[in-house]
Amino acid sequence: MRRALLALALITGGAGAADATYGEHGMALFGGKQGLYAAHLPMFHAPHDYQVVLQVHVADAATDAALRSRLDGKTALWTIAPEKFELSRLSPASAAPLKQFKADLVLGHFEQGGKTQFPASTIVVDKVLMYRQLSPAQKTNAGASYVQIGSGRQRYLVKRIDSRPDFDHIVSYLAASGASTGDITLNKQALQEPTAQSLADALHVPASAIRGTVYFYTDDLK
């Protein structure tokens, strides 16, 4: 009887084991009063080989309001240092979707000297805006494609990672009222960060509408 119970426990434990996407999934945090977003900082190997963008809020209303106020209209880098979880649970097809997780909210990069501003905060996942697995194969695309995040005046451009090597890029910009929310594509100059003018040209807005880069990184995508 004891052996049967032990065998059942082992089977149950195996069934509940974490999959290959389990880990600490750091994210860039950006947005403001019109929307709050988190973008996974991806690599080309497991468990981080997914590009994921979320619309989120902080469960504590006072923290959420304070965070949005500090982020609003600015491009200073904030990051999320979360508890470990399976990234696959953020897939729209997940049978057990991740609704919330605990995280430190950090001014700066959480692995590069950033300072925690709001520790042990509960982040609520409102919507998965992007979830796509990255291919580790060497590949070159002549164009850099950007997805628009947000539909109001304050918007963000998130580069679609589709080459190897590639770069992770998040840009803040001010859209005209009623402007298209469609993707944009511009000529890619190797791993160089696109200029504000080239982004503005693709958006058909003045260069002054580009507020600046929130995040640009190449080292993890070589």
C-alpha positions as CSV (number, residue, x, y, z in Angstrom):
1,M,0.0,0.0,0.0
2,R,2.8,2.4,0.9
3,R,4.6,1.6,-2.3
4,A,1.4,2.3,-4.3
5,L,1.0,5.7,-2.5
6,L,4.6,6.6,-3.2
7,A,4.2,5.7,-6.8
8,L,1.1,7.9,-7.0
9,A,2.9,10.8,-5.4
10,L,5.8,10.5,-7.9
11,I,3.4,10.5,-10.8
12,T,1.5,13.5,-9.5
13,G,4.7,15.4,-8.8
14,G,5.9,14.7,-12.3
15,A,2.7,15.8,-13.8
16,G,3.0,19.1,-12.0
17,A,6.6,19.7,-13.0
18,A,7.5,23.0,-14.6
19,D,8.1,23.1,-18.3
20,A,11.2,24.4,-20.2
21,T,10.0,28.0,-19.9
22,Y,10.3,28.1,-16.1
23,G,12.7,30.8,-14.9
24,E,13.1,34.4,-13.8
25,H,11.7,36.5,-16.7
26,G,12.9,40.1,-16.4
27,M,10.9,42.7,-18.2
28,A,11.1,46.3,-19.3
29,L,8.3,48.4,-17.8
30,F,6.9,51.4,-19.6
31,G,3.8,53.4,-20.1
32,G,1.9,55.9,-17.9
33,K,-1.6,57.2,-17.3
34,Q,-2.9,55.9,-20.7
35,G,-1.6,52.4,-20.2
36,L,1.0,50.3,-18.4
37,Y,3.0,47.7,-20.3
38,A,5.7,45.1,-19.7
39,A,8.0,43.5,-22.3
40,H,9.9,40.3,-21.6
41,L,13.7,40.7,-22.2
42,P,14.3,37.8,-24.6
43,M,17.2,35.7,-25.6
44,F,17.6,33.0,-28.3
45,H,17.7,30.1,-25.8
46,A,15.3,28.5,-23.3
47,P,13.7,29.5,-21.1
48,H,13.8,33.0,-22.5
49,D,13.3,32.4,-26.2
50,Y,9.9,34.2,-26.4
51,Q,9.0,37.8,-27.3
52,V,6.2,38.8,-25.0
53,V,4.4,42.1,-24.4
54,L,1.7,42.5,-21.8
55,Q,-0.7,45.2,-20.7
56,V,-0.7,45.2,-16.9
57,H,-1.6,47.1,-13.7
58,V,-0.4,46.9,-10.2
59,A,-2.9,45.4,-7.8
60,D,-2.4,48.0,-5.1
61,A,-4.2,51.1,-6.4
62,A,-1.9,53.6,-4.7
63,T,1.3,51.9,-6.1
64,D,-0.3,51.7,-9.5
65,A,-1.1,55.4,-9.5
66,A,2.3,56.4,-8.2
67,L,4.1,54.2,-10.8
68,R,2.1,55.6,-13.7
69,S,2.8,59.2,-12.5
70,R,6.5,58.5,-12.4
71,L,6.5,56.9,-15.8
72,D,4.1,59.2,-17.7
73,G,5.8,61.0,-20.6
74,K,9.3,59.9,-19.6
75,T,11.8,57.5,-21.2
76,A,13.9,56.5,-18.1
77,L,14.3,52.7,-18.0
78,W,12.3,50.8,-15.5
79,T,12.4,47.0,-15.2
80,I,10.5,44.2,-13.5
81,A,12.4,41.6,-11.4
82,P,9.7,38.9,-11.0
83,E,9.3,35.7,-9.1
84,K,10.0,32.6,-11.2
85,F,7.2,31.3,-13.4
86,E,6.5,29.5,-16.6
87,L,6.5,31.9,-19.5
88,S,4.3,29.5,-21.4
89,R,1.5,30.4,-19.1
90,L,1.3,33.8,-20.8
91,S,0.4,32.1,-24.1
92,P,-3.1,32.9,-25.2
93,A,-3.5,29.1,-25.7
94,S,-2.4,28.2,-22.1
95,A,-4.7,25.9,-20.2
96,A,-3.6,27.5,-17.0
97,P,-3.0,31.2,-17.8
98,L,-0.9,33.3,-15.5
99,K,-3.2,36.1,-14.1
100,Q,-0.7,37.8,-11.8
101,F,2.8,37.5,-10.3
102,K,4.9,39.1,-7.6
103,A,7.8,41.4,-8.7
104,D,10.1,44.1,-7.6
105,L,9.7,47.3,-9.7
106,V,13.1,48.7,-10.4
107,L,14.3,52.1,-11.7
108,G,17.0,51.1,-14.1
109,H,18.0,47.6,-15.2
110,F,17.5,45.1,-12.4
111,E,20.7,43.2,-13.3
112,Q,22.8,46.3,-13.9
113,G,22.7,48.4,-10.8
114,G,19.0,49.5,-10.9
115,K,17.3,50.5,-7.6
116,T,14.1,48.9,-6.4
117,Q,11.3,51.5,-6.0
118,F,8.3,49.3,-5.2
119,P,9.3,45.9,-3.8
120,A,7.1,42.7,-3.8
121,S,4.4,44.3,-5.9
122,T,1.6,42.2,-7.4
123,I,1.4,42.6,-11.2
124,V,-1.9,41.8,-12.7
125,V,-1.9,40.7,-16.4
126,D,-4.7,42.5,-18.2
127,K,-4.0,41.4,-21.7
128,V,-1.3,39.6,-23.7
129,L,-0.4,41.9,-26.7
130,M,2.3,39.8,-28.2
131,Y,3.5,36.2,-27.6
132,R,5.8,34.6,-30.1
133,Q,8.7,32.1,-29.9
134,L,12.0,33.2,-31.3
135,S,13.9,31.1,-33.8
136,P,17.6,30.4,-32.9
137,A,18.6,30.2,-36.6
138,Q,20.9,32.7,-38.1
139,K,18.7,35.0,-40.3
140,T,18.9,38.5,-41.7
141,N,16.0,40.8,-42.6
142,A,16.6,44.1,-44.5
143,G,13.8,45.8,-42.7
144,A,13.1,46.6,-39.0
145,S,9.4,46.0,-38.2
146,Y,7.8,47.8,-35.2
147,V,4.5,47.0,-33.5
148,Q,2.6,50.0,-32.0
149,I,1.5,49.6,-28.4
150,G,-1.3,51.9,-27.2
151,S,-4.1,53.6,-29.1
152,G,-4.2,57.0,-27.6
153,R,-1.7,59.9,-28.1
154,Q,1.0,58.4,-26.0
155,R,2.2,55.3,-27.8
156,Y,5.2,53.0,-28.0
157,L,7.0,51.1,-30.8
158,V,8.3,47.7,-30.0
159,K,10.6,46.1,-32.5
160,R,9.6,42.7,-33.7
161,I,12.6,40.4,-33.2
162,D,12.9,38.5,-36.5
163,S,16.6,38.2,-37.2
164,R,19.7,36.8,-35.6
165,P,21.6,38.7,-34.5
166,D,19.1,41.4,-33.7
167,F,18.3,44.2,-31.3
168,D,15.6,44.8,-28.7
169,H,14.1,48.3,-29.0
170,I,11.3,50.2,-27.3
171,V,10.5,53.8,-28.4
172,S,8.1,56.3,-26.9
173,Y,6.3,58.7,-29.3
174,L,3.4,61.1,-29.4
175,A,0.8,60.2,-32.0
176,A,-1.6,62.5,-33.7
177,S,-5.2,62.2,-32.7
178,G,-6.8,59.3,-34.7
179,A,-3.5,58.1,-36.1
180,S,-3.1,54.6,-37.5
181,T,-2.1,51.9,-35.0
182,G,-0.6,49.7,-37.7
183,D,2.9,48.2,-37.8
184,I,5.7,50.2,-39.4
185,T,8.8,49.0,-41.2
186,L,12.0,50.9,-41.9
187,N,15.4,50.1,-43.5
188,K,17.6,48.3,-41.0
189,Q,21.2,49.4,-40.7
190,A,22.8,46.2,-39.2
191,L,22.5,46.5,-35.4
192,Q,22.5,50.3,-35.3
193,E,19.7,52.0,-33.4
194,P,17.4,53.7,-35.9
195,T,17.4,57.5,-35.8
196,A,14.4,59.5,-34.5
197,Q,14.1,60.9,-38.0
198,S,13.8,57.5,-39.7
199,L,11.2,56.4,-37.2
200,A,9.3,59.7,-37.7
201,D,9.4,59.2,-41.5
202,A,7.9,55.7,-41.2
203,L,5.1,57.1,-38.9
204,H,4.6,60.2,-41.1
205,V,5.0,62.5,-38.0
206,P,7.6,65.2,-37.3
207,A,10.8,64.1,-35.6
208,S,9.8,66.1,-32.5
209,A,7.0,63.5,-32.0
210,I,9.6,60.9,-31.1
211,R,10.1,61.3,-27.4
212,G,13.0,58.9,-27.2
213,T,14.3,55.4,-26.5
214,V,13.0,53.5,-23.5
215,Y,15.2,50.4,-24.1
216,F,17.8,49.4,-26.7
217,Y,19.9,46.3,-26.2
218,T,21.8,43.9,-28.5
219,D,24.0,41.7,-26.2
220,D,21.3,39.1,-25.5
221,L,20.3,38.7,-29.1
222,K,23.6,37.7,-30.8
